[in-house]
Amino acid sequence: MNEIGSNPAANLSNRRTVQDYIDEIPMWPDGTKLHSLPLTGMQWRIWALAIAGKFFEGLVVFMTGVALPLIKVTFGLQATQLSFVTAASLFGILIGATVLGRMADVFGRKTMFIAEMVLFTIFLVALTLAQSFLMLVVCLFGIGLALGCDYPTAHMVISEAVPSRGRGGLVLSAFAFQAVGAICGAGLGYIILSFYPQLDAWRWMFAAAILPAIAVISGRFFICDSAQWLVSRGRIKEAEAETHKLLKREPQYPKSVVLHDPHVTEHGRREEPKIHMSVLFDKDHRRATYLASIPWFLQDLSTYGIGIFTPVILALTIGAAGVTNDVPSLVHKVLLSAKGTAMLDVLLILGILSAILLVERAGRIKLQIIGFFGCAAGLGLAALSLVGGGTDMPLLFAGFMLFNFMTNLGPNAQTYLLAGEVFPTAIRGYGAGFAASFAKIGAVATAFLFPILLKAIGTQALLIGLIIASLLGAAATWVFRLETRGVLKDVAHTAPQI
């Protein structure tokens, strides 16, 4: 491969953006282009390390649902205390996405990419040693803080480092590891309980993630920082060096990188981009903010409600659980619900795989709307299974299976993808972080109120409420629609409407 043309440093007209270099297909010396744009080793490394945050989120959040009965007996928790336990990590995500996520716009993507995993590991170790209800809640909250930071950061380190074509599939394939983590969480709980049927088995469930987390911390030190972020901060020379490192190939292409600073005026003065929360609601960005936030909030109401409490719902409807302090009986009941949960979570994988295949063809908005309607249909089947006071188990499982498939095909995947694409580089951390944080208000509310409402109004009424939320999500997506397929621009409102 060979660089075409004169030395770009000698001609300012040759200066290009970081994305121009990333999207450029290398040429052979005779001018023949490659048929595709293969990712470099650094791009694959960034992607591989970014999947960890989503995996750990699925593992911890959904494994909490499996471990909940054991934790309840260990600490003698009442209904209100149980609500704090289920909501703690989600509330941490809510705070972390906004408070820590926006720091990626200030201190850089790589710095926060490392810091969040260090924070996660510290609180994970402390969780396995927790001896009180307060310590348990604090540790789960701390884990949530780290995972909240990962929402915008992981998306940005991928989307700002990969080609525009196929970016959606790469981001969603990383996001798919949330579903992998969910299955591993349920499966790990089942395996540990099978070999260690004791009340404190939940500690070993969480401890199993410590060594993998340490390995991820080590790996994140050896990636390049986002050149797009460096450009937004005016650090052009560093951005050029990081772009060269990102695109390191054998033979090397491009041989030199000369970047354009989009914030420099024709008079040579640099206009610093505005970086603060209020920008999200100005006339240029409010539509993007509403699209990124409102549907995600409505989606999280049902996704986390069903995800965390599937073991509880199955236990209640199957009749596998009851109030007991007998440890062998309790472990047996948890095993049954964990097995059923793992079977249902397989549909999360199938859903996200379908999203990866279709996202660049169908577009984000279309899949999100279809997914919301599919979620409503699945919840409707689950609600119908409870008509008449009994439980139609095949219909209940069919409803949950359809819901799990459609949520990952549509809103669970697309809301995450859109939030990292509709904002300009300078405020991408703020925007994606705010959207994730706003969404987690729904998740926290669901996690906190679900045990109380489940007892007060019953499973069927709760499912009907979640159906309404899904339909509202479809409506909000259509009203604020901005299609970002193939778009990662520095002016969010120029994303095309459909």
Buried (B, 14 or more C-beta within 10 A) or exposed (E): BBBEEEEBEEEEEBBBBBBEBBBBEBBEEEEEEEEEBEBBEBBEBBBEBBBBBBBBBBBBBBBBBBBBBBBBBBBEBEEEBBBBBBBBBBBBBBBBBBBBBBBBBEEBBBBBBBBBBEBBBBBBBBBBEBEEBEBBBBBBBBBBBBBBBBBBBBBBBBBBBBBBBBBBBBBBBBBBBBBBBBBBBBBBBBBBBEEEBBBEBBBBBBBBBBEBBBEBBEBBEEBBBBBBBBBBBBBBEBBBBBBBBBBBEEEBBBEEBBBBBBBEEEEEEEEEBEBEEEBBEEEBBBBBBBBBBBBBBBBBBBBBBBBBBBBBBBBBBBEBBEEEEEBEEBBBBBBBBBBBBBBBBBBBBBBBBBBBEBBBEBBBBBBBBBBBBBBBBBBBBBBBBBEEEEBBEEBBBBBBBBBBBBBBBBBBBBBBBBBBBBBBBBBBBBBBBBBBBBBBBBBBBBBBBBBEBBEEEEBBEBBEBBBBBBBBBBBBBBEBBBBBBBBBBBEBBEBEEE
